[in-house]
Amino acid sequence: MSQQNLKKSITFSQAISIVVGVIIGSGIFLKTGSVFQNAGSPYLGVIAWFVGGIITLTSALTIAEISSAIPETGGIYTYLKVLYGDVWAFLLGWVQTIIAYPASAAALAIAFSTFTTFFVPLTDIQQKLLAIFILIFVVIMNVIATKFGGMIQLISTIGKLIPLVVIIVFGLIKGTANDFSFIGTTTAPSLGFGAALLGTLWAYDGWAGVTTIAGELKNPSKELPRAIILGVSSVIGIYVIFNLALLKVLPMDEIIQSSKPASDAATILFGQGGATFVTIGILVSVFGALNGYILTGARVPLAMGERGQLPFSNFLKQIHPKLNTPANSLITISFLAVLYILSGSFNTLTDLTIFILWIFFVMTVCGIFILRRRKNIPNAGYKVPLFPIVPLIGILGGSYILYSTLISSPVNSLIGIGIALLGLPFYFYLKTKK
């Protein structure tokens, strides 16, 4: 059975929850301090969260048109194949399948077990075993039925928003630490606005994963662009207002010095029970992001297997005959994630792939100009507004990320390119064999 036999079981609300749920993982809870530290002032810190959101939104608005014109399973991998050819698509799919998705899933599973230690003390080995258990549980739910993965995503997204909304409402009402004048600077060493912006973009990452399940939406040409736009816009609003609320509860230097500013804010607002409440919210948040990465990540090797572009393609492209889910691809992603959990190398691997992934991301945004010139692609049901201004903002923002990453981490950037190029021998071998 091919990927075209996947059930159209993802609803519009579940698609939005995938966008929101994958973006809002642990970043908003852990990155706030470093963003304000690098920005150097409350004013610039909030501006960094807003500008990072605008860069993300302009890219989302642009890729939404591409997804409307090419509503197929595989997401950006499929878009690159149509717009640039097999080699570029393969290189992205190779990096996503071998490292990006499984390593991100491994990191989230470990984050879940780490936050669990707030309630139960665990050794390093016990944390890894718990991470593997949570990972396998999520995979099993997605193997049994895609609708279970979608339901988990919807419920966990609602759950993770509760502590954020509570802190926003009560922080803005009861907070007295700042008066919103945003006057003052931090005493901590600052790396500048660029570094602050990079921190926010990491927290906004993951929204494009919803494009990989386009083939399982009932009306992808209309529903996918709407899910992307509404999801990303919602997250921008949540992030900006959440940081304003934090500044009302905690002085900026305390936010910078804290490893868990959201828990500290909840403790001030609600007492010691507040930290417990927020920690539960973080666990739900991380669990939802893990489910989102597993759900969307498995669709890339599925699409590549369908085209014979990976070793064991015949295995990867199979859809379970009774459950109608990409069981083999889910198992493959989870197997690699378990290896990364056991090795403890997932953070290093994700760091190495950041640069190369952003190259493909900028290429995809640039692809809107190719799309509009191509005669063999149907007209999209959705058009990006203010063309070409919106795509150009996304391209400039993405290019800035590439430049900053290359300057700050030249070795990791080059190693990331090397990892991608290691896939070329497999590509040419499989192409010759086919």
C-alpha positions as a Python dict, from the first residue, in 0.01 Angstrom:
ca = {
    (1, 'M'): (0, 0, 0),
    (2, 'S'): (132, 345, -84),
    (3, 'Q'): (116, 662, 116),
    (4, 'Q'): (-191, 756, -85),
    (5, 'N'): (-378, 490, 117),
    (6, 'L'): (-329, 679, 441),
    (7, 'K'): (-663, 764, 596),
    (8, 'K'): (-766, 1130, 587),
    (9, 'S'): (-812, 1122, 964),
    (10, 'I'): (-645, 1450, 1069),
    (11, 'T'): (-905, 1718, 1144),
    (12, 'F'): (-853, 2092, 1103),
    (13, 'S'): (-846, 2148, 1481),
    (14, 'Q'): (-588, 1870, 1517),
    (15, 'A'): (-377, 2030, 1243),
    (16, 'I'): (-375, 2360, 1433),
    (17, 'S'): (-287, 2173, 1752),
    (18, 'I'): (9, 2012, 1571),
    (19, 'V'): (139, 2356, 1471),
    (20, 'V'): (92, 2502, 1820),
    (21, 'G'): (186, 2184, 2003),
    (22, 'V'): (515, 2124, 1820),
    (23, 'I'): (624, 2489, 1850),
    (24, 'I'): (537, 2521, 2220),
    (25, 'G'): (762, 2254, 2367),
    (26, 'S'): (1018, 2348, 2627),
    (27, 'G'): (1161, 2657, 2453),
    (28, 'I'): (922, 2917, 2597),
    (29, 'F'): (988, 2781, 2948),
    (30, 'L'): (1367, 2757, 2917),
    (31, 'K'): (1477, 3024, 2667),
    (32, 'T'): (1329, 3339, 2821),
    (33, 'G'): (1632, 3410, 3042),
    (34, 'S'): (1890, 3383, 2764),
    (35, 'V'): (1679, 3600, 2530),
    (36, 'F'): (1657, 3885, 2783),
    (37, 'Q'): (2022, 3846, 2877),
    (38, 'N'): (2141, 3873, 2518),
    (39, 'A'): (1896, 4154, 2437),
    (40, 'G'): (2027, 4360, 2729),
    (41, 'S'): (1697, 4526, 2822),
    (42, 'P'): (1331, 4432, 2880),
    (43, 'Y'): (1225, 4642, 2582),
    (44, 'L'): (1464, 4475, 2337),
    (45, 'G'): (1386, 4133, 2482),
    (46, 'V'): (1014, 4165, 2407),
    (47, 'I'): (1096, 4312, 2065),
    (48, 'A'): (1316, 4006, 1993),
    (49, 'W'): (1024, 3772, 2067),
    (50, 'F'): (801, 3975, 1835),
    (51, 'V'): (1055, 4003, 1550),
    (52, 'G'): (1133, 3630, 1573),
    (53, 'G'): (762, 3566, 1540),
    (54, 'I'): (732, 3793, 1236),
    (55, 'I'): (1020, 3613, 1060),
    (56, 'T'): (851, 3282, 1137),
    (57, 'L'): (509, 3408, 1025),
    (58, 'T'): (635, 3549, 692),
    (59, 'S'): (801, 3216, 618),
    (60, 'A'): (482, 3037, 721),
    (61, 'L'): (264, 3257, 501),
    (62, 'T'): (491, 3184, 206),
    (63, 'I'): (522, 2809, 255),
    (64, 'A'): (145, 2793, 309),
    (65, 'E'): (98, 2884, -59),
    (66, 'I'): (343, 2612, -162),
    (67, 'S'): (163, 2360, 58),
    (68, 'S'): (-168, 2463, -99),
    (69, 'A'): (-32, 2401, -449),
    (70, 'I'): (149, 2076, -354),
    (71, 'P'): (-75, 1918, -83),
    (72, 'E'): (115, 1590, -53),
    (73, 'T'): (257, 1384, 232),
    (74, 'G'): (625, 1459, 302),
    (75, 'G'): (612, 1834, 357),
    (76, 'I'): (918, 2040, 271),
    (77, 'Y'): (1092, 1727, 137),
    (78, 'T'): (818, 1695, -125),
    (79, 'Y'): (821, 2070, -204),
    (80, 'L'): (1197, 2062, -268),
    (81, 'K'): (1158, 1761, -496),
    (82, 'V'): (897, 1938, -708),
    (83, 'L'): (1072, 2278, -712),
    (84, 'Y'): (1443, 2188, -718),
    (85, 'G'): (1472, 1820, -808),
    (86, 'D'): (1551, 1487, -645),
    (87, 'V'): (1901, 1560, -509),
    (88, 'W'): (1803, 1859, -293),
    (89, 'A'): (1494, 1681, -165),
    (90, 'F'): (1696, 1370, -83),
    (91, 'L'): (1958, 1566, 114),
    (92, 'L'): (1690, 1725, 332),
    (93, 'G'): (1502, 1399, 378),
    (94, 'W'): (1827, 1221, 465),
    (95, 'V'): (1912, 1471, 739),
    (96, 'Q'): (1555, 1472, 873),
    (97, 'T'): (1523, 1093, 876),
    (98, 'I'): (1866, 996, 1009),
    (99, 'I'): (1920, 1277, 1261),
    (100, 'A'): (1682, 1573, 1288),
    (101, 'Y'): (1350, 1409, 1376),
    (102, 'P'): (1479, 1115, 1585),
    (103, 'A'): (1734, 1330, 1770),
    (104, 'S'): (1470, 1593, 1846),
    (105, 'A'): (1235, 1321, 1970),
    (106, 'A'): (1515, 1181, 2187),
    (107, 'A'): (1587, 1524, 2334),
    (108, 'L'): (1219, 1579, 2416),
    (109, 'A'): (1186, 1233, 2575),
    (110, 'I'): (1490, 1303, 2794),
    (111, 'A'): (1348, 1649, 2879),
    (112, 'F'): (1026, 1480, 2993),
    (113, 'S'): (1212, 1240, 3221),
    (114, 'T'): (1429, 1525, 3353),
    (115, 'F'): (1127, 1736, 3454),
    (116, 'T'): (978, 1423, 3615),
    (117, 'T'): (1260, 1437, 3872),
    (118, 'F'): (1078, 1735, 4026),
    (119, 'F'): (836, 1476, 4169),
    (120, 'V'): (1043, 1155, 4182),
    (121, 'P'): (1423, 1131, 4218),
    (122, 'L'): (1572, 929, 3931),
    (123, 'T'): (1923, 816, 3845),
    (124, 'D'): (2064, 881, 3496),
    (125, 'I'): (1985, 525, 3389),
    (126, 'Q'): (1631, 549, 3525),
    (127, 'Q'): (1580, 878, 3339),
    (128, 'K'): (1687, 713, 3013),
    (129, 'L'): (1458, 415, 3074),
    (130, 'L'): (1165, 647, 3146),
    (131, 'A'): (1245, 847, 2831),
    (132, 'I'): (1242, 526, 2624),
    (133, 'F'): (914, 417, 2782),
    (134, 'I'): (744, 751, 2706),
    (135, 'L'): (880, 745, 2351),
    (136, 'I'): (754, 390, 2287),
    (137, 'F'): (414, 474, 2436),
    (138, 'V'): (372, 769, 2197),
    (139, 'V'): (484, 557, 1901),
    (140, 'I'): (240, 277, 1987),
    (141, 'M'): (-49, 524, 2003),
    (142, 'N'): (44, 658, 1658),
    (143, 'V'): (84, 305, 1517),
    (144, 'I'): (-258, 197, 1643),
    (145, 'A'): (-428, 492, 1476),
    (146, 'T'): (-322, 829, 1339),
    (147, 'K'): (-637, 972, 1496),
    (148, 'F'): (-497, 874, 1839),
    (149, 'G'): (-185, 1077, 1766),
    (150, 'G'): (-405, 1364, 1654),
    (151, 'M'): (-622, 1336, 1966),
    (152, 'I'): (-315, 1326, 2193),
    (153, 'Q'): (-185, 1635, 2015),
    (154, 'L'): (-513, 1824, 2057),
    (155, 'I'): (-556, 1734, 2426),
    (156, 'S'): (-191, 1802, 2517),
    (157, 'T'): (-197, 2137, 2334),
    (158, 'I'): (-498, 2247, 2537),
    (159, 'G'): (-327, 2120, 2853),
    (160, 'K'): (0, 2301, 2789),
    (161, 'L'): (-180, 2630, 2726),
    (162, 'I'): (-346, 2627, 3070),
    (163, 'P'): (-35, 2719, 3278),
    (164, 'L'): (70, 2976, 3018),
    (165, 'V'): (-271, 3142, 3022),
    (166, 'V'): (-287, 3135, 3404),
    (167, 'I'): (53, 3303, 3435),
    (168, 'I'): (-42, 3558, 3169),
    (169, 'V'): (-373, 3655, 3331),
    (170, 'F'): (-262, 3663, 3695),
    (171, 'G'): (83, 3799, 3610),
    (172, 'L'): (-58, 4099, 3427),
    (173, 'I'): (-313, 4163, 3702),
    (174, 'K'): (-111, 4092, 4018),
    (175, 'G'): (248, 4148, 3906),
    (176, 'T'): (430, 4448, 4050),
    (177, 'A'): (794, 4394, 3951),
    (178, 'N'): (788, 4629, 3649),
    (179, 'D'): (569, 4911, 3525),
    (180, 'F'): (614, 4840, 3150),
    (181, 'S'): (841, 5139, 3106),
    (182, 'F'): (1114, 4888, 3005),
    (183, 'I'): (1382, 5122, 3133),
    (184, 'G'): (1698, 4955, 3256),
    (185, 'T'): (1957, 4705, 3145),
    (186, 'T'): (2084, 4374, 3268),
    (187, 'T'): (2404, 4335, 3464),
    (188, 'A'): (2472, 4000, 3290),
    (189, 'P'): (2706, 3986, 2986),
    (190, 'S'): (2511, 4040, 2666),
    (191, 'L'): (2575, 3896, 2319),
    (192, 'G'): (2344, 4143, 2145),
    (193, 'F'): (2007, 4152, 1973),
    (194, 'G'): (2111, 3901, 1708),
    (195, 'A'): (2180, 3632, 1966),
    (196, 'A'): (1851, 3714, 2140),
    (197, 'L'): (1667, 3678, 1809),
    (198, 'L'): (1829, 3340, 1743),
    (199, 'G'): (1707, 3222, 2084),
    (200, 'T'): (1347, 3314, 2001),
    (201, 'L'): (1364, 3146, 1661),
    (202, 'W'): (1469, 2822, 1831),
    (203, 'A'): (1155, 2849, 2046),
    (204, 'Y'): (943, 2911, 1733),
    (205, 'D'): (1088, 2610, 1551),
    (206, 'G'): (881, 2309, 1448),
    (207, 'W'): (570, 2464, 1289),
    (208, 'A'): (654, 2336, 939),
    (209, 'G'): (618, 1977, 1062),
    (210, 'V'): (243, 1996, 998),
    (211, 'T'): (314, 2007, 623),
    (212, 'T'): (428, 1643, 637),
    (213, 'I'): (73, 1522, 709),
    (214, 'A'): (-93, 1714, 424),
    (215, 'G'): (-206, 1390, 259),
    (216, 'E'): (-405, 1298, 571),
    (217, 'L'): (-611, 1618, 585),
    (218, 'K'): (-957, 1607, 432),
    (219, 'N'): (-909, 1929, 233),
    (220, 'P'): (-534, 2007, 250),
    (221, 'S'): (-534, 2288, -7),
    (222, 'K'): (-758, 2498, 219),
    (223, 'E'): (-706, 2353, 567),
    (224, 'L'): (-325, 2337, 571),
    (225, 'P'): (-259, 2710, 499),
    (226, 'R'): (-526, 2810, 752),
    (227, 'A'): (-380, 2578, 1018),
    (228, 'I'): (-28, 2715, 962),
    (229, 'I'): (-133, 3080, 970),
    (230, 'L'): (-369, 3052, 1269),
    (231, 'G'): (-126, 2831, 1461),
    (232, 'V'): (182, 3049, 1414),
    (233, 'S'): (-12, 3373, 1476),
    (234, 'S'): (-150, 3230, 1801),
    (235, 'V'): (196, 3132, 1922),
    (236, 'I'): (335, 3480, 1851),
    (237, 'G'): (64, 3635, 2064),
    (238, 'I'): (113, 3381, 2344),
    (239, 'Y'): (492, 3425, 2350),
    (240, 'V'): (489, 3805, 2353),
    (241, 'I'): (216, 3837, 2618),
    (242, 'F'): (373, 3561, 2831),
    (243, 'N'): (703, 3748, 2841),
    (244, 'L'): (524, 4070, 2932),
    (245, 'A'): (355, 3886, 3219),
    (246, 'L'): (691, 3744, 3338),
    (247, 'L'): (833, 4095, 3345),
    (248, 'K'): (541, 4206, 3560),
    (249, 'V'): (615, 3932, 3814),
    (250, 'L'): (997, 3906, 3810),
    (251, 'P'): (1273, 4166, 3762),
    (252, 'M'): (1466, 4097, 3444),
    (253, 'D'): (1788, 3998, 3624),
    (254, 'E'): (1597, 3733, 3818),
    (255, 'I'): (1451, 3597, 3494),
    (256, 'I'): (1804, 3575, 3353),
    (257, 'Q'): (1948, 3402, 3657),
    (258, 'S'): (1666, 3147, 3688),
    (259, 'S'): (1674, 2812, 3510),
    (260, 'K'): (1293, 2791, 3541),
    (261, 'P'): (1146, 3144, 3540),
    (262, 'A'): (791, 3022, 3471),
    (263, 'S'): (796, 2808, 3787),
    (264, 'D'): (945, 3098, 3986),
    (265, 'A'): (670, 3330, 3862),
    (266, 'A'): (403, 3074, 3954),
    (267, 'T'): (554, 3037, 4303),
    (268, 'I'): (530, 3414, 4358),
    (269, 'L'): (174, 3427, 4227),
    (270, 'F'): (33, 3111, 4389),
    (271, 'G'): (284, 2991, 4650),
    (272, 'Q'): (483, 2666, 4648),
    (273, 'G'): (200, 2481, 4478),
    (274, 'G'): (249, 2710, 4179),
    (275, 'A'): (581, 2547, 4090),
    (276, 'T'): (415, 2205, 4096),
    (277, 'F'): (135, 2332, 3873),
    (278, 'V'): (371, 2480, 3616),
    (279, 'T'): (597, 2172, 3619),
    (280, 'I'): (295, 1957, 3534),
    (281, 'G'): (218, 2202, 3253),
    (282, 'I'): (575, 2172, 3124),
    (283, 'L'): (549, 1790, 3128),
    (284, 'V'): (228, 1811, 2925),
    (285, 'S'): (395, 2060, 2691),
    (286, 'V'): (700, 1843, 2630),
    (287, 'F'): (485, 1531, 2590),
    (288, 'G'): (274, 1706, 2326),
    (289, 'A'): (581, 1827, 2137),
    (290, 'L'): (723, 1472, 2144),
    (291, 'N'): (400, 1337, 1999),
    (292, 'G'): (406, 1606, 1731),
    (293, 'Y'): (762, 1522, 1624),
    (294, 'I'): (684, 1149, 1609),
    (295, 'L'): (358, 1205, 1421),
    (296, 'T'): (506, 1437, 1160),
    (297, 'G'): (860, 1297, 1145),
    (298, 'A'): (751, 949, 1033),
    (299, 'R'): (597, 1093, 716),
    (300, 'V'): (937, 1190, 573),
    (301, 'P'): (1089, 837, 551),
    (302, 'L'): (746, 721, 432),
    (303, 'A'): (756, 964, 140),
    (304, 'M'): (1121, 884, 66),
    (305, 'G'): (1054, 511, 82),
    (306, 'E'): (770, 556, -165),
    (307, 'R'): (1025, 700, -411),
    (308, 'G'): (1295, 440, -335),
    (309, 'Q'): (1534, 703, -196),
    (310, 'L'): (1642, 532, 126),
    (311, 'P'): (1792, 195, 217),
    (312, 'F'): (1510, -47, 304),
    (313, 'S'): (1265, 166, 102),
    (314, 'N'): (1031, -129, 52),
    (315, 'F'): (1004, -159, 429),
    (316, 'L'): (964, 213, 496),
    (317, 'K'): (692, 275, 238),
    (318, 'Q'): (456, 8, 372),
    (319, 'I'): (130, 115, 534),
    (320, 'H'): (-9, -125, 794),
    (321, 'P'): (-278, -324, 608),
    (322, 'K'): (-528, -318, 896),
    (323, 'L'): (-444, -2, 1088),
    (324, 'N'): (-370, 216, 783),
    (325, 'T'): (-83, 391, 962),
    (326, 'P'): (285, 431, 856),
    (327, 'A'): (388, 177, 1120),
    (328, 'N'): (726, 89, 968),
    (329, 'S'): (836, 451, 940),
    (330, 'L'): (720, 518, 1295),
    (331, 'I'): (920, 220, 1420),
    (332, 'T'): (1229, 336, 1229),
    (333, 'I'): (1217, 690, 1370),
    (334, 'S'): (1164, 555, 1723),
    (335, 'F'): (1446, 300, 1689),
    (336, 'L'): (1693, 575, 1596),
    (337, 'A'): (1558, 795, 1878),
    (338, 'V'): (1617, 516, 2131),
    (339, 'L'): (1977, 482, 2010),
    (340, 'Y'): (2026, 857, 2060),
    (341, 'I'): (1873, 841, 2408),
    (342, 'L'): (2111, 562, 2506),
    (343, 'S'): (2413, 735, 2353),
    (344, 'G'): (2330, 1077, 2497),
    (345, 'S'): (2446, 1236, 2171),
    (346, 'F'): (2115, 1386, 2059),
    (347, 'N'): (2193, 1745, 2161),
    (348, 'T'): (2522, 1738, 1970),
    (349, 'L'): (2349, 1592, 1664),
    (350, 'T'): (2069, 1849, 1664),
    (351, 'D'): (2324, 2131, 1701),
    (352, 'L'): (2517, 2000, 1402),
    (353, 'T'): (2209, 1992, 1178),
    (354, 'I'): (2069, 2338, 1258),
    (355, 'F'): (2272, 2516, 990),
    (356, 'I'): (2199, 2270, 709),
    (357, 'L'): (1828, 2254, 793),
    (358, 'W'): (1801, 2633, 770),
    (359, 'I'): (1962, 2622, 424),
    (360, 'F'): (1677, 2401, 303),
    (361, 'F'): (1423, 2616, 485),
    (362, 'V'): (1539, 2934, 309),
    (363, 'M'): (1540, 2744, -23),
    (364, 'T'): (1177, 2649, 35),
    (365, 'V'): (1074, 3010, 99),
    (366, 'C'): (1263, 3112, -217),
    (367, 'G'): (1069, 2840, -398),
    (368, 'I'): (757, 3061, -406),
    (369, 'F'): (914, 3251, -698),
    (370, 'I'): (979, 2924, -883),
    (371, 'L'): (627, 2802, -806),
    (372, 'R'): (462, 3106, -961),
    (373, 'R'): (661, 3062, -1283),
    (374, 'R'): (591, 2691, -1323),
    (375, 'K'): (312, 2598, -1563),
    (376, 'N'): (287, 2232, -1458),
    (377, 'I'): (177, 2302, -1097),
    (378, 'P'): (-192, 2378, -1029),
    (379, 'N'): (-276, 2723, -899),
    (380, 'A'): (-279, 2730, -520),
    (381, 'G'): (-609, 2785, -347),
    (382, 'Y'): (-428, 3028, -116),
    (383, 'K'): (-198, 3316, -217),
    (384, 'V'): (59, 3473, 13),
    (385, 'P'): (-44, 3834, 91),
    (386, 'L'): (171, 4135, -2),
    (387, 'F'): (377, 3935, -250),
    (388, 'P'): (680, 3967, -287),
    (389, 'I'): (736, 4167, 36),
    (390, 'V'): (631, 3887, 273),
    (391, 'P'): (854, 3618, 113),
    (392, 'L'): (1150, 3859, 101),
    (393, 'I'): (1119, 3926, 476),
    (394, 'G'): (1124, 3551, 536),
    (395, 'I'): (1427, 3507, 310),
    (396, 'L'): (1618, 3792, 476),
    (397, 'G'): (1533, 3658, 822),
    (398, 'G'): (1643, 3307, 730),
    (399, 'S'): (1962, 3437, 569),
    (400, 'Y'): (2038, 3627, 888),
    (401, 'I'): (2004, 3302, 1085),
    (402, 'L'): (2247, 3127, 847),
    (403, 'Y'): (2497, 3412, 873),
    (404, 'S'): (2477, 3429, 1254),
    (405, 'T'): (2508, 3051, 1291),
    (406, 'L'): (2803, 3035, 1054),
    (407, 'I'): (2983, 3314, 1241),
    (408, 'S'): (2909, 3181, 1590),
    (409, 'S'): (2954, 2808, 1516),
    (410, 'P'): (3162, 2765, 1199),
    (411, 'V'): (3285, 2415, 1286),
    (412, 'N'): (2940, 2277, 1368),
    (413, 'S'): (2796, 2441, 1056),
    (414, 'L'): (3053, 2274, 831),
    (415, 'I'): (3012, 1938, 1004),
    (416, 'G'): (2635, 1970, 950),
    (417, 'I'): (2695, 2017, 577),
    (418, 'G'): (2927, 1715, 586),
    (419, 'I'): (2657, 1498, 746),
    (420, 'A'): (2414, 1596, 471),
    (421, 'L'): (2667, 1520, 196),
    (422, 'L'): (2730, 1175, 344),
    (423, 'G'): (2392, 1081, 205),
    (424, 'L'): (2496, 1139, -157),
    (425, 'P'): (2666, 795, -199),
    (426, 'F'): (2339, 630, -91),
    (427, 'Y'): (2144, 852, -330),
    (428, 'F'): (2353, 768, -636),
    (429, 'Y'): (2378, 399, -545),
    (430, 'L'): (2002, 365, -504),
    (431, 'K'): (1939, 567, -821),
    (432, 'T'): (2176, 345, -1023),
    (433, 'K'): (2023, 31, -872),
    (434, 'K'): (1672, 148, -958),
}
